Amino acid sequence: MAQALIAVLAVLGSLGGVILGSYLSGRAQTRAWQREALDRDKRDKRVVMSAFATAAREWRATVMSETQLCCRLRQFRAPDMRSAAKRKRRPSVACKRSGWSARL
């Protein structure tokens, strides 16, 4: 009887060790995958944010450039619908780079 009990305990101990080892290994693997996913997300976020910052700087440089200011004045200036006699003399704006000028 003692030998049977020892054999059962040995089998249960072996199976318990295998189950515990697989649980601990799975937990470690899950943590490693989670860490890798977090690192990948951070890296992707940095790439997207740097691309956004670059695009914002380019947009601001384009919007603030003198040529673009002149083009916007030319594009969005409302036509003067009054008769020539009622029009007042308005100051003019000139773009140094393109040579374009307009009356405000």
KAGIBEL-V626844 format. One record per pair of residues at least 24 apart in sequence whose C-alpha atoms are under 10 Angstrom apart, sorted by the first residue. I is the first residue (numbers start at 1). J is the second residue. D is the distance in Angstrom with one decimal. If there is no record, write none. Layout:
((I;J;D) (I;J;D))
This chain:
((66;95;7.0) (66;96;8.1) (66;97;7.7) (66;98;9.3) (67;95;6.8) (67;96;8.3) (67;97;6.7) (67;98;7.0) (67;99;9.7) (67;100;9.3) (68;95;9.5) (69;95;8.4) (70;94;7.5) (70;95;5.8) (70;96;9.3) (70;97;9.5) (70;98;8.6) (70;99;9.7) (70;100;7.4) (70;101;8.0) (70;102;8.8) (71;95;8.9) (71;98;9.6) (71;100;8.7) (73;101;9.5) (73;102;8.1) (73;103;9.6) (73;104;8.6) (74;100;8.8) (74;101;8.5) (74;102;7.2) (74;103;9.5) (74;104;9.7) (77;102;9.1) (77;103;9.2) (77;104;7.7) (78;104;9.3) (80;104;9.9))
